[in-house]
């Protein structure tokens, strides 16, 4: 048996050089791990679900652009047998990268992931107005594309991707806010052993039976009554009909704690649908 056979495989959103890989390398959960890039968030989750990977790392929320809708929708509607076992928050610094040194006035196209455009909007409007934007599946794919064509194009991506694809950083740290951060979650098929001394967070998804006054209050009052602090409440379309929503809720504590367990039990009695995504260190 080779060394690689004994390592746990970690799937991450690729290709190599994405912010997800950057976050993984900075927050590797233990030794003996072997990272593998996958082309989409769905592929990462499928790899973990099917046993091709032991862990999967995907982005779930950005401080400037908000939640990653695809991740939320996949966790809500497509994946029933994975659990969040850890979260990490990683600073996001965008670099403007080209194949060769370029002046800003020479650039005719910028390629990147749509989220990157949103996080660099002020820089692009001020310094590259009117320049064509092209969407890529990831920032790393954008850098790889630019590195392979001898044209005055630039990509928005990581410093890691610039090094991997031998690009030149034309402008550094072009994000609109120096506090730009992305939250990532590790997913696994089974819950990890819990550290009873560490602070924990629990994520759930729930749906209401019908849209009527007090529907959301019905949910929130259960937490308020037991003095459980919520760290996030967000609605997403239920995909059933216009105006129907589901709710993503993060709260402090473990699902197995007495107050949290009683809250979830009461919600399960009141609501048609409740799904616990996991309890994990925060």
N, C-alpha and C positions, 0 to 999 in steps of 0.2 A: 504494500500500500504506500503510495507516494504521500508527501506532505500536503499537497493540494487536496488529496482525497479526504484528509482528516479535518480540513478547514470548513467552517460554516460559510455557506454562500450568502452574500448580501446583494440583492437586486436593487439597482437605483436607476432613476430616470437619466438616460444617456442622450447622445453618445458621450464618450469621455470628454471631460472638460466643462460639464454643466455646473450650475450652482449647487445642484443636488450632490454631485460628487465632491465638490469643494466642502460642503457641509458634512458629508460622510467622513472625509479624510480628517476633518477637524474635530469630529465627535464620534470616532469609531467606538462602538460599545463593546470593549474587551478585545482580547487577543484572538488569534487563530481565525480571522475572518478573511474571506476572499471576495472582493467586490466584482460585480458583473453589471455592465450597462445594458439597459433595455430601451427600446425606441419610444415607448409611451408609458403613461401612468397606468393604463389598463394592463399593459404587458407586465409591468412590475408586480401588480396585484395578482395577476394570473400565475406568474412564476412562483409566488409564495403559496398561493392556494393549491397549485398542482404539485408542490413539493420540489420544484426545480431550484428553489431558493429557500433558505431558512428565515431570512428577514428581508423586508422591502422598505426602502426609504423613498417617500414622496413628499412634495411640497403641499401644504394645506392652507397657508394664510400668509399674506404679505402686509407689512405695516402701511404701505402706500396704496396698494391696489385691492386690498381686502382678500377675501377667501378665494381659493382656487376651486372654481365651480366644478370642474371635472372630477377632482378628487372627492368632493362632497357627494356628488351624484353617484359615483361608483360605489362609495361606501354605503350610500343609502339604498340603492336599487339593484346593484349588481353583485355585491360581495356580502355573503352571509356568514362566512366561516373564518374570518380574520379578526384579529383584535389589535388595538393600539397598545404597544408595550413600552413606548418611550417617546418623548418629544424633545426636539432640540431647536433652538433659535439661533440663526446664523446671520451675521451682518452681510449685506449685499452691496457690493461696490461694482458698478458697471464701467467697463473700459470700452472706448471706441477703438476698434482694431482693424487694421488693413494689412494687405499682403506686403506692402512696401511703404516707406514714409510718404505721407500725403499732407498737403495743406487742406484745411477745411473747405476752402473754395473749390478745390479740385474734385471733391466727392460728389458723385452723381446718383448714388443709391446707398441706402442703409438697410441692412438685413438683420432681423432679430426676431425673437419671440414676442408676441403682442404684449405680454406683461412687461417686458423690458422697455418697450416704447412708452407705456404708461408711466413707468418709474423714471423716465428720462425726458419727459415731455417738455419741460422748461428749457433744457439745454438744446433740444432739437429745434424748438421754435425760434430760439434766439440765434443759434449758430448755423443751423442747416435748414432754413426755411425753404419750402418748395422742393426739397430733395425727395426723390421717390423712396417709399418704404415698401419693403417686401417681407412677408411673414415667413418665419421658419418654425419648425417643430420644437426647436430648443435654441438657446443662445449658442451652445457648442456647435450645433449643426450650421448655424449662421457663420460662425468663425471658420469652420471647415470649408464652407462654400466659398467664402471670400479668399481664403488662402489658395484656392485651386484655379482662380481666374485672374488673368493679368489685366484687370480693369480698375478704374478709380472707384471701387466700392469699399464700403466699410461695414463692419458688423458690431453689434453691441454684445459683449460677452464678458467672461471671466478672464482674469490674468492667467489662470491655469490653462484655459483654452488657447490663449495667445502663445504660451510656451509650447503646448502640445502640437499646435499646427503651424508653428514658426511664423506667427504674425507679429506685426509691429503695433504697439499701443500708441495711437495718434493723440488721444486725450485721455487722461486718467480721471476716474471717479466722477462720472458725468450724471449720476443719479440726482434727482431733485432734492433729496434730503440726506444728510449724513447719518441720520438715524434709520435709514432704510434697512429693514430686517425681514427675513422670511422664517416662518415656523414650519418645520418638517416633522413628520411622524414616522416612526418605525412600526411596521406591522408584522405580525407573525400568526401562525396557525393556532398557537397555544399561548395563554397568558404566562408571563414570566413570574418567578417567585417575587413576592413583594417585600420591600424593606419597611418594616413597621415604624422605623424612626424617621423616615423621609416624608416630606410633604407630597401628597398625591393629588391628581386631578382625574375626573371621570368625564367622558364624553358620551352623550346619548343622542338619539334621534327619536322624535315622536311626531305623531300626526293626530289631528283633531277629527272628530266625527263629522261635523258640519260647521260651516262658517256662520257663527252667530255671536252676539255680544257676550263678552266675558270668556271666550274660548281660550285665549292665551292666559288670562288671569287664572283660569282653572288649573293650568300647569304651574304657573309661577307661584301661586299661593301655597302649594305643597312645599316648595323650598323655603319660602318666607316663614311659614309656620314653624319650621324646624331650624330656622336660622342657618341655612346652608347658603354660602356665598356663591353666586353665579359669576363666572368670568367671561362668559360669552353666550349670547342668544342671537341666533340668525335664522331667518326664514329662507326657504327655497321652494320653488314650484313643485307641487306633488306629481306633476306630469299626468294627472287625471283629468283636470279641467281648469280653465282659466279662473284665477282667483282662489284656487285651492293650494294650500301650502303645508309643508312640513317644517319642523323646527329642530335646529341643531343647538344643543345646550352643553356647555362645559361648566362643571361645578367643582369646588374644592372638596377633596376627600375621596375615599374609596367607595366603590359600589357596595362593598360588604360591610361597611361601617353601619352601626345601628340606625342612625338617623337617615343616612342615605338609602339603606335597604328598605326602611319603612316608606320613604318618599317614593321610591321606584315601585314598590308594591301597590301603593295607592294610585299612582299614575297608571299602572298597568290595568287597574280595575276601571278607571275612568275613560281611558283612551283606547281607540281601536288598534293602535300600533305603537309599540315602544321597542327600541333597539339600543342595547348598550354596546358602544364601540370599544370600550376598554377603560381600565383604571391604570394609571401610569405615573411615574415620578415626574414632578414638574420643577 
